[in-house]
Amino acid sequence: SPSDYGDYYAWGETEPYYYYSEDGSLVWKPNRENGYDCQSYCRNEDFVEWRTAPYDGNKILKPEYDAARQNLGGSWRMPTQQELYALVDDCTWKWITEDNGYKVTDTKGNSIFLPAAGFRSDSALDYVGERGYYWSSSRHTLYSNDAGYLYFDSGNHFVGGRSRCLGRSVRPVTE
């Protein structure tokens, strides 16, 4: 459903760090028991190489590191930071209280619903129902440890850059 939160991903990762057991409880995968922990993420022995491997010369995730492409296939992909700017600058945003999220409508009348899914930091799930954090496929232009994302709460929405280790939502786009 459009109001479902979906999974949470670290930037450049194609799988969440957890799964749900048969009884519905969240279980952290092996070597991910600390959840979306930035300290262990940055200490990974492959991190120095990984800092540049997932994206192309335009600092956009390569398809093999794009969570939307890897999970949905076809032409599905994560939006670029420029596409998120267009969403913020060129669309009408209406907070839907009963669903805790925004209905975002473009000038042609096309719309998308973005639920306030919060984010995962370490093993905590923060700001569910209050804020939304959605990854772009773009690495931050100034800080190599950051990636572009869309932020919103009931009164604000903007594009920024944050640490790639946090578990954030993905809303795919297609050509």
Secondary structure as UniProt FT lines:
FT   TURN            2..3
FT   TURN            11..12
FT   STRAND          18..20
FT   TURN            22..23
FT   STRAND          26..28
FT   TURN            30..31
FT   TURN            33..34
FT   HELIX           38..43
FT   TURN            45..46
FT   HELIX           47..50
FT   TURN            51..54
FT   TURN            57..58
FT   STRAND          60..61
FT   HELIX           63..65
FT   HELIX           67..72
FT   TURN            74..75
FT   HELIX           81..90
FT   STRAND          92..96
FT   HELIX           97..99
FT   STRAND          101..105
FT   TURN            107..108
FT   STRAND          111..115
FT   STRAND          118..122
FT   STRAND          124..126
FT   TURN            128..130
FT   STRAND          132..139
FT   TURN            144..145
FT   STRAND          146..153
FT   TURN            154..155
FT   STRAND          156..163
FT   TURN            164..165
FT   STRAND          167..169
//
